[in-house]
Amino acid sequence: MSLEVTLPRKVRRVVSLVPSITEAVAATAPDLLIGATTWCTHPPDLDVERVRGTKNPDVRRIVELAPDVVLLNKEENRELDHQRLRKAGIAVWVTVIEDVDSALRSLARLFTAALDLPVPPWLTTATERLGGGVPEPVARAVVCVWRDPWMVVGSNNFATDLLRRIGVENVYANHDGRYPQMPLEDIKTSGADLVVLPDEPYEFTTEDGPEEFPGRARLVSGRSLTWYGPSLVDARDTLSRQLGLVPEA
């Protein structure tokens, strides 16, 4: 996806096809949002037109909404939809997120360069809490994102780096793939202290997933683990608690 984009002098109408960014804009300048995907579940009371999903957006309807800019992410959205929007004359802002620092920088640039807004207070707080040095690991983990087939978090992605910042080393952090398919037996014998089971994209629950990893399974919030928006403010505390690194309050 091309990262060059020409925007109007004043952006007043925004469609977001990225749940994290939808929440970020809604928490900062809600009047700008006119459209979002069905996967944009936060804030829960978001009242904008839904334009289908991240991988199958209704491009025709988006064009009809006449947004000043559509917000995409290189990983979550398709190059095909990016091309269709650009061909229709719609300005598209594409984020590229591979770790915590790139997420924080990208969000700051989105607000200041694309939307002509100051850096929001929640982003300043998140930067203070998650920036800086990385602690020594206190646990090794596998992060599962799907089952049947089992898939795990690999290299060069946000979740791996976020876990590093709370002292958890991803066993597959150096794998060639970003989300490799992994035999269940390999996961079980990986040497991980913890097997992290988020509630998205696959919805692991108390009855679905932990039975494979007795004593090591930890159910966590997928939003806290993989979203880069206002959830970053509390991500460290939430994940540390859910992973059992600190006592429950």
HELIX and SHEET records of a PDB file:
HELIX    1   1 PRO A   19  THR A   28  1                                  10    
HELIX    2   2 PRO A   30  LEU A   32  5                                   3    
HELIX    3   3 VAL A   59  LEU A   65  1                                   7    
HELIX    4   4 GLU A   79  LYS A   87  1                                   9    
HELIX    5   5 VAL A  100  ARG A  109  1                                  10    
HELIX    6   6 LEU A  110  ALA A  114  3                                   5    
HELIX    7   7 PRO A  121  LEU A  130  1                                  10    
HELIX    8   8 PHE A  158  ARG A  164  1                                   7    
HELIX    9   9 LEU A  184  LYS A  188  1                                   5    
HELIX   10  10 PRO A  210  GLU A  212  5                                   3    
HELIX   11  11 GLY A  222  THR A  226  1                                   5    
HELIX   12  12 LEU A  232  GLN A  242  1                                  11    
SHEET    1   A 5 GLU A  49  ARG A  50  0                                        
SHEET    2   A 5 LEU A  33  ALA A  36  1                                        
SHEET    3   A 5 VAL A  14  SER A  16  1                                        
SHEET    4   A 5 VAL A  69  ASN A  73  1                                        
SHEET    5   A 5 VAL A  92  THR A  95  1                                        
SHEET    1   B 3 MET A 151  VAL A 152  0                                        
SHEET    2   B 3 ALA A 139  TRP A 146 -1                                        
SHEET    3   B 3 VAL A 168  ASN A 170  1                                        
SHEET    1   C 4 MET A 151  VAL A 152  0                                        
SHEET    2   C 4 ALA A 139  TRP A 146 -1                                        
SHEET    3   C 4 LEU A 194  PRO A 198  1                                        
SHEET    4   C 4 ALA A 217  VAL A 220  1                                        
END                                                                             
